[in-house]
Amino acid sequence: MVDFAGWKMPVQYGSIVEEHLATRNAAGLFDVSHMGRLTVDGPSSLNWLESLLTRRVAGIEVGQARYTLIASESPPDSAGQQALVAILDDALVSRDRNAEDGSPRMGLVVNGSNRARVVAWLESQLPVPGNQSDERLSFRDRTLATAMIAVQGPLAIDIVCGLCSAADAEQIRSLMNYRASHATVAGEPASVSRTGYTGEDGLEIVVAAGVATDVWMAIHAAGVPRGLLACGLGARDTLRLEAGMPLYGHELREDTDPFAIGLGLAVNLDGRVFPGVNHLRALQADRPCRVRVGLTLDSKRSAREGAVVSQGERAVGVVTSGSFAPTLNAAVAMAMVDRDLAVPGTALEVLVRDTRQAVRVTPLPFYRRK
């Protein structure tokens, strides 16, 4: 167990490799309650988020989820210094079923390590009471009132559906990727989404905090006979690395160019105004010097974050994430490297424990489910 953003989180329950392979071959059960769960209700909730997120949400359908970034922008100072733009987090924004008055209910899932500052930023952008009577909305942080359980892997949906009524099971099976609905799971009301962060199919189940243990144990009991294992942060990281998924604090940071790391899909610029939009327009117009690539090492020794990537005596990049990949039986990494060297197959070197190891540029993702 380790402290992570104020939460006690399991690195592993047994073996990271066994937990990783169980997720690939059967199912993995993850407690991801540290992820921030925020809600925005009211007639103006959709328009408010449209004015703040990098991804367009106008027109989002009930039950649909989209991947987005959250950027902040500070105003220029009195000396005319340029406004500072920071990528605060990446997030999933979704539209829940409408409220009784027909107004939209919106949800955000953010990283646990960034939850406090994202909440503070969003609260600072709320309409001033009384000045904009038409901007009626309610913003709440529901993280501590709820729990979030991820079930990932080829048997994940079957295992969860076995704990639902026939009607709810049919509804869950019909969910497309990046869609969400409501169901009763193990006897408890739940919000169920089909997104994931492992490269596998699966579900995220949000329930009231008070019933989380019962729901977790029911899924665990139903899944273990079919090969399910409880999984910690270690397997979660190796799984997302194999799937080529960026992680905030590694591939994604405050000063990251999202177009350079392949996250242009999360930025919609045409005809929109939101914090940092002009800065992002400038980045989109430029050709970044370095871009995100995959690296496969000839050795099974893992390259760690910050390791220098070189070609001969010239430093040409830096590793952002690296680990042994159990599915591939090889060490892999993601790195930012000079654009002209980002061609798959390019031979480079990376410094691993003061020793240069041969690597080759590899297309992302390293692993894609069949």
FENCOR-V517374 format. One record per backbone hydrogen bond with DSSP energy under -0.5 kcal/mol. CO is the residue of the C=O (numbers start at 1). NH is the residue of the N-H. If there is no record, write none. Layout:
{{CO;NH} {CO;NH}}
This chain:
{{2;9} {4;7} {7;4} {7;9} {9;2} {10;233} {11;234} {11;235} {15;19} {16;20} {17;21} {18;22} {19;23} {20;24} {21;25} {22;26} {22;27} {26;155} {27;229} {28;30} {28;152} {29;231} {30;32} {30;150} {32;35} {36;38} {36;110} {37;142} {38;108} {39;140} {40;106} {41;138} {42;45} {44;48} {45;49} {46;50} {47;51} {49;52} {49;53} {52;71} {54;268} {57;60} {61;64} {63;180} {64;95} {66;93} {68;91} {69;54} {69;71} {70;88} {70;89} {72;86} {77;80} {81;77} {84;74} {86;72} {86;88} {89;70} {90;111} {91;68} {91;93} {92;109} {93;66} {94;96} {94;107} {95;63} {96;105} {99;102} {103;99} {104;42} {105;96} {106;40} {107;94} {108;38} {108;110} {109;92} {110;36} {111;114} {111;115} {112;115} {114;118} {115;119} {116;120} {117;121} {118;122} {119;123} {120;124} {121;125} {122;125} {123;126} {128;131} {128;132} {132;135} {134;136} {135;137} {136;44} {138;41} {140;39} {140;142} {142;146} {143;146} {145;209} {147;207} {148;32} {149;205} {150;30} {150;152} {151;203} {152;28} {153;156} {155;159} {156;160} {157;161} {158;162} {160;163} {161;164} {163;186} {163;187} {165;169} {166;170} {167;171} {168;172} {169;173} {170;174} {172;175} {176;179} {178;65} {179;194} {181;192} {183;185} {183;190} {185;188} {188;185} {190;183} {190;192} {191;206} {192;181} {193;204} {194;178} {199;369} {201;153} {203;151} {204;193} {204;206} {205;149} {205;207} {206;191} {207;147} {208;211} {209;212} {211;215} {212;216} {213;217} {214;218} {215;219} {216;220} {217;221} {218;222} {219;223} {220;224} {221;225} {223;226} {223;228} {224;227} {229;29} {231;31} {232;236} {233;237} {234;238} {235;239} {236;240} {237;241} {238;242} {239;243} {240;245} {241;244} {242;366} {242;367} {247;250} {247;251} {247;252} {252;249} {253;256} {254;87} {256;258} {257;260} {257;261} {258;263} {259;262} {260;292} {263;266} {264;267} {266;69} {266;268} {267;269} {269;272} {274;277} {276;280} {277;281} {278;282} {279;283} {280;284} {281;285} {282;286} {283;286} {286;288} {289;339} {291;337} {293;335} {294;362} {295;333} {296;360} {299;331} {304;307} {307;319} {308;351} {309;316} {309;317} {310;349} {311;314} {313;315} {314;311} {316;338} {317;309} {318;336} {319;306} {321;334} {323;332} {324;326} {325;328} {325;329} {325;330} {330;325} {331;297} {332;323} {333;295} {334;320} {334;321} {335;293} {335;337} {336;318} {337;291} {338;341} {339;342} {343;346} {346;361} {348;359} {349;310} {350;352} {350;357} {351;353} {352;355} {355;352} {357;350} {358;298} {359;348} {360;296} {361;345} {362;294}}
